[in-house]
């Protein structure tokens, strides 16, 4: 079935969803250029130029809003942090887990509301820390004091809440995952500037043409690897036994359960990068020699940074996969529906089998994500290439683009099938 421009023009609902998505992303990009009041822009630019290596990852994830200290300088990371904390609490607190599973949509709405409250709380803490840190920087804050601190806290909180709302609206009214698309748009919007700076380095003689060619080859190879691995699946065969209900015979079908190698998606490198950036940012905002020494340890490309980066990626791959995929629920649903894995008894044995398969897949997925994120990041750090060409940014861009394409295709296919069914009823 061909899915092209002609199909798109014939589906007004899909066009409307795409327009919603683009319009809300444009609103996010506008927000990255609205500065927080009370800041000296020249002193701020000089300050961020001196610590660009330290805050580069956070600035990239915020779409460039951090270096301009815009109203959305914190980006969407507080919301992602609050979401992961709530998902962890669902595992540790039985009442939250029961609320999410047994109360249906009402329970999920409560969990979402708690996540919003957590986002606001995290934003308040981070906003206060940033305001106090900037006051210690010479000339960055025009009039230090509680007036500036309160204005900064309220502004950053409002910007993060706005991004959270934009992400939810994109998910509900647009196409794709709104939070991922906000991060994606921030990286893509700043990539042309990074390309220009890279070409400028070649023309100025700071980098050879062979070095530029090597970077391009690495980028193409990494993107090809990401596309292949993100589409790779382990398909577990599922058989459904025949059963008779009244005069009709049900079941007797054979299907499969697709398990992705990288079930956790782009969350592990994003969260690992943000966690490793905090010690470096604290050191950059402080004049304490001890904190500055720690900041040097956590500079991207350093051995300690790379080692902890891999450890955190592996941890979050297993952690996030365990949250979003529950083998016990899958095994119970299969048993209720009369499905079974050939050679495996339904129920507990199926759960154990799915656990083992998922553990092996997650291990290989963690190795893949670690290699994709670490090797290009190490290369870009040694050759002083912008982080927009690093492994984490490439993984986010390619992964989100693949998901966006798949959702568009699924929407178009479902609409076409609905059209065929309507024609069949009329005939």
Secondary structure, DSSP 8 states (H G I E B T S, - for coil): ---SHHHHHT-HHHHHHHHHHHHHHHHHHHHTTSB-TTB-HHHHHHHHHHTHHHHHHHHHHTTTTTTTTBTTTTTTHHHHHHHHHHHHHHHH-HHHHHHHHHSHHHHHHHHHHHHHHHHHHHHHHHHHHHHHHHHTSTTTBSS-SHHHHHHHHHHHHHHHHHHHHHHHHHHHHSSS-HHHHHHHHHHHHHHHHHHHHHHHHHHHTSS-HHHHHHHHHHHHHHHHHHHHHHH-EEEEEEEE--EEETTEEE---EEEEEEETTTTTTHHHHHHHHHHHHHHHHHHH---HHHHHHHHHTSTTSHHHHHHHHHHHHHHHHHHHHHH--HHHHHHHHHHTTEE-TTS-TTHHHHHHHHHHHHHHHHHHHHHHHHHHHHHHHHHHHHT--GGGSHHHHHHHHHHHHHHHHHHHHHHHHHHHHHHHHHHHH-
